[in-house]
């Protein structure tokens, strides 16, 4: 690795008064030299105490800076941060997470050792609260039945692996001159879309399990439903702006919901019991898979209540995501081009 390059950490955030302190404390605790680091907190004009809290950190730690994200979207915050960053290395972090104390140094270690263009690590998904529901949400979020082949979500630990995307990301700043910035048409999914362009340009993305993020998902079923609905919407809505779809795993809930809706439509249209039996078979297979995973949680926690709760959380995950994707397709068909927003292409 070159002689300790200057690193610019970019953190988009909005209304994160409950988490921003823990996030910044974990970055301050990193072993990377503070005189070789700047932290740009890109605040989306928060109306809680986030700005007040970050301002307190800027007074005590000169390498932390508070900047405005006037458009209140993550992609604009990232692009503004990149343009203003002084470092030759860009590390994108999330305000809803905390980080291992070797996070930054490990990012650079693997970036240079493997000559990668983007490096990231694993999510260790943690409960916000010690409740039955929050533990169930954490379990489902990290399950292969919900996360598919997104290795960073599932606690992959078998050594560095070339992948299609990672959480966050560590880049040489020069890569943005080659590939372009993040697509400001996208309120979500901008990381995945950027990584599609990066790989299309010949770039390589590395997942290194030694790089660890502690992520705290939504803690209630209502919040979890809303979050997954938005994720599903932004899994398909980028198709309005880009030619290449995301990975297949992002569309599985859409296929699940549309398949059930189609079978239901065929049954009511023809009144043939073959369609009803297919609906029943489909539903039973889904519940069986959910219960198999629920059994893992029951054994782990020694609590039979998870047999009932885990299938419910899977339903919220898949159906929320799937209906969000359907709404995304409808928005593509009906919505006009967002005013005042230009593509990076």
N, C-alpha and C positions, 0 to 999 in steps of 0.2 A: 504494500500500500504506500502511496506517496506520503511525503511528510505532512501528516495531520492536516488535511484540507479543511477549509472553512465550510461549515454545514449550515444550511438554512432550513429550519423546521417550520412548516406551514400548517397551521391549525384552524380550519374553518369552524366557526361555532355560532350558535344563537341560543339565547336563553338556557344556558348551561350552568346556572349558579350552584346546582347540586353536585356537579362533576368537575368543573374546570379547575378547582383547587387541587383535587387529587391527580388530575391529568398533569398539571404543571409541576406539582411536587415530584411526580415520578420522572419527569424530564430533567428536573434540577438534580435528582439523585443519580442520573446517568453518569457513567464514568468518563464520558467524553469531555475533553478540556473546554471549559466555559468560554475561554478567550478565542476559541475556534468554532463558536456556535452562536447563531442568532435564532430566536424563536419569534415568529410572526403570528400573532393571534388575530385572525381575520374575523372580526365580530360582525354579525349580520344585524346590527342596530338593535341589540337585545333590549327588552323592556323589563327585565328583572335585574338582579344584582351582578350579572356577569361582568359588565364593563367596570363596575366599581371594584370587584375582586381582582380582575386582571390589572387594573391601574395600580392596585397595591403591590402587585408583583413587579411591575415595571419600575417602581421606586426602589425596591430592594435588590432587583436583579437587572442590571443595565442591558443584558443581552436579550431580555424579553421586551417585545414591542406590541402595542395595541394599535391595530389598523382597522379602518372601516370597510365593511362589505356592504356598500350602499344598496346593491341589488338583491341582497339577502339570499343568494343562491350559491351553492358550494362551488360550482365550476368557475363562477366569476371570482370568488374568493381565492381559489387556487391560482387562476391566471394572474390576478393582481399581485398575489404574493410572489409568484415566480418572477414577474417583471421587476419587482422591487427587491428581490433577494440579492444579497451580496455574495452568497456562498457559491462555490462551484458544484456542490452537492445539494440536492433538494430532497428532503425527507417529509413526506406528507403524513400527518398524524390526525387522529380523530379525537375530539374533545370529550367523547363519551367513553373513553378508555383510559387505562393506565398501562405503563410500559415497564418491562424488565430493565434493570439498571445497566445492562449492557446492550440495550436495544440499538442505539445509534452506532456504537463501535462494531457491533455484529453486522449491521447493515453494510457498513463500509468494507468490513472484512470480506464478505461474500461478493459484494459488488466488484471488487478488484480481483479477488482470487479466481472467480469464475468468468470474469470479463462479461458480466451480465449488463443488460440495459435497464432492468428494473428488478429490485430485490424486495421481498417481503417475507413475513413469517406466519406463524400460526396464531389463531384466536384461541385463547382459553376463555370460554364463555362462562361468566360468573353470575350468580344470582345477586340482584340488588338487595333483596330482602330474604330472610330465612323463612319463606312461606312455602306451602305445598304448591301453590299455583306457580310461583316464580321458579321453583326448582323444576317443575314440569316444563315450563317454557324454555329453560336452559337446556334440559335434556333433549327436547324436540329440536331446538335450533341447531344442535350439534350432531343430530342423527343423520345417517345416510338417507333415511326415508324422507327427510325434509331438505337436506343440503346437497344431496346427489354427490357428484364427484368434485365438489368444491373442497379440495384437500385442506385449505387453510382453516375451514370451519370445523373440521372433524378431528382436530388434534393430531394431524399427521406427524410421525416422529421417526421416520426411517432414513433420515439423511436428506441432503439437498436434492431437489427435484425440479426439472423444467416443467412449467405449467402455463396455462393460458391467462391467468390473472392472479393477483395477490391482493390482500387487504393493505390499504395505505400505499406504500411504495417508497423506494429510495432510488433516485435517478441522478445521473450527471446532468447538470443544467443544460449542457449543450444538446442533449437529446431532444429538447423541445424546439430547437432550431431546425432539427431534421424532420421531426414528426408533426410538429404543430402543438398548440396548447390544448387544453380541455375544451370540449364542445359546449358552449354557453347556451345552446338550445336545451340542454339536458339538466333538469333539476336533480335527478338521480342518475345512476348508471354511467356517470361520466368516466369513472375509473375503468370500467369494463370496456367502454367504447374506445377510450384512449389506448388500452392494451391491445385491442383488435388492430388499430392502426399501427401500433408499435411492432407487432408481430408481422403484419403485412409488409412493413418496411424492412424486415429481416432482423428485427430486434429479438432479444431473448429475455425471458422472465423467469426468475429463480425463486422457488420457495425454500427457505432454510428454517427448519424447526427450532434452531437455536435463537431465532428472533421471535420474541414472545410479546404478544399484546393481550391484556386482560380486558375483555369487552363485557359490558353490562346491558343486556337486552331489556325490552319492556317488561314491566313487572305485573301487569294486570292483563286479563284476557281481552278487555276492550282495547287497550293500547296495542296489544299484540295483533289484534285483528286489523286495526287501522294501519299499523306499520306494514303488515303483509299485503294489504290492499294497495298501498302506495308502491311497494316493491313490485307487485305484479303489473301495475299500470306502467311503471317505468322500465319493465322488462321488454314491453312491446312498443311503447311510444317512440323510443329511439329509431324504430324502423321508418318513421316519418322523415328522418334527417340523414340516415346512413343506409347504405346499400346492403351491408353484411349483417345478418342477425347475430344475436348473442349465442352462447352455447346452448345446446339442447336442454340442459337441466332447467333453464329459465322458463321453458315453455311447457314442461310436463304438467303443472297444475292447470294450465289453459286447456291442454288436451283432455285432462281428467274431467273438467267441468263441461266442456263442449261435448265430450262423449256421452256423459250422463244426460245432458239436455237433448242431444240428438236422439238417444234411445227413448227418452220420455216422449218426445215429439212423434216418433215413429209409432209408439204404442197407442197414443191417443188418436193418431191419424188412421191407423189400420185396425186398431182394437185386437191385434194379434198377440197371443200370450207369449210368443217367442221373444218379443221385445221386453215384456215384463220379466220373463225369466232371466234375460240378459242383464236387466237392471238389478235384479235381486242377486245374481251371481257376482256382478261387478261390485256391488255394495258389500257382500259378504267377504269377498277377497280383500277389499280395502280394510274392512274391520279386522280381519284375521291378521293382516300384516301389522296393523296398529297395535293389536293385542300382543303380538310377538315382541314388539319393541317395548310395550308397556311392561311385559314380564321382566325385561332386563332392569327396568327402573324399580319394580317391586322387589326384586332380589337385592338390588343395590341399597335401597332405602329401608327394606324390611317393612313396607307399608302397603297393604293391599288396595288402598284407595287410589293408587296410581293406575290400577287396571281400568278404572272409570275415567280418570282425568287425562291420561296420556292420549287415548283416542280422540277425546274432545279437542285437545290442543292441536293434534295433527289435522283434524277437520278445519279448525280455525286457520291454521297455517296454509293448507292446500286450497281451501275454498275461498279464503280471503284473497290469496295470491291469484287464483284462477279468475275470480270475478273482476279483480283489478285489471287483469290482462284483457278481459273482454271489454271493459270500459276503455282501456287504452286503444284497442282496435276501433271502437266507435269514435273516439276522439280523432284518430287518424283520418277516418272517413269524413268526419264532419267539421273538424277544427280548421281554421285558417292559419296561415303562417304567423307565429307570434310577432307582434309589432316591435320594431326596434332591436331585434335580435338577429345577429348574423352568424352564419356557420363558419367554422374554422377551416373549411375545405376550400 
